[in-house]
Amino acid sequence: MSVPAPFEVIPVDGGYTWRLISSCGRPLVYPQETYPNDFAAADAAKAARADLHARSSMIDEVAHP
């Protein structure tokens, strides 16, 4: 089982956004949404990370039954 992708919360004009970070340190996802505070951005990143993990797990199950 792999480690969930880490994320970072970034201040932007008028709020915050987030990025998923690969194991080599490069950003993988640049969402367009902004959030009113860093907690809301972190929650959105956690939800996206969980969704990505769920989708990849389904693909892995089909490829390696």
C-alpha positions in Angstrom: 0.0 0.0 0.0 1.3 3.4 -0.9 1.5 6.5 1.3 -1.3 9.1 0.5 0.0 12.0 -1.4 1.0 15.0 0.8 -0.4 18.4 0.1 0.4 22.0 0.8 -1.9 24.9 1.5 -0.9 28.2 -0.3 -2.1 31.7 0.3 -3.5 33.3 -2.9 -5.3 36.6 -3.6 -8.4 36.6 -1.4 -7.9 33.3 0.3 -6.1 30.0 0.1 -5.7 27.0 -2.2 -3.9 23.7 -2.1 -1.6 21.4 -4.2 -1.1 17.7 -4.1 2.7 17.0 -3.9 4.4 13.9 -5.5 7.0 11.8 -3.7 9.7 13.7 -5.6 8.4 17.0 -4.4 6.7 18.2 -7.6 3.1 19.5 -7.5 0.6 17.1 -9.2 -2.7 19.0 -8.9 -3.3 22.7 -9.2 -6.9 23.4 -8.3 -8.6 26.6 -9.4 -10.8 26.9 -6.3 -9.9 29.3 -3.5 -11.1 28.9 0.1 -11.7 31.5 2.8 -9.2 30.1 5.2 -6.4 27.5 5.4 -8.5 25.0 7.3 -11.1 24.9 4.4 -8.3 24.5 1.9 -6.7 21.7 3.9 -10.1 19.9 4.2 -10.6 20.2 0.4 -7.1 18.8 -0.2 -7.8 15.9 2.2 -11.0 15.1 0.3 -9.3 15.2 -3.1 -6.5 13.0 -1.8 -9.0 10.4 -0.5 -10.9 10.5 -3.8 -7.6 9.9 -5.7 -6.7 7.0 -3.4 -10.1 5.4 -3.8 -10.0 5.7 -7.6 -6.5 4.3 -7.8 -7.4 1.4 -5.5 -10.3 0.4 -7.8 -7.9 0.4 -10.8 -5.4 -1.7 -8.9 -8.0 -4.2 -7.9 -9.0 -4.7 -11.6 -5.4 -4.9 -12.8 -4.2 -7.2 -10.0 -7.1 -9.3 -8.7 
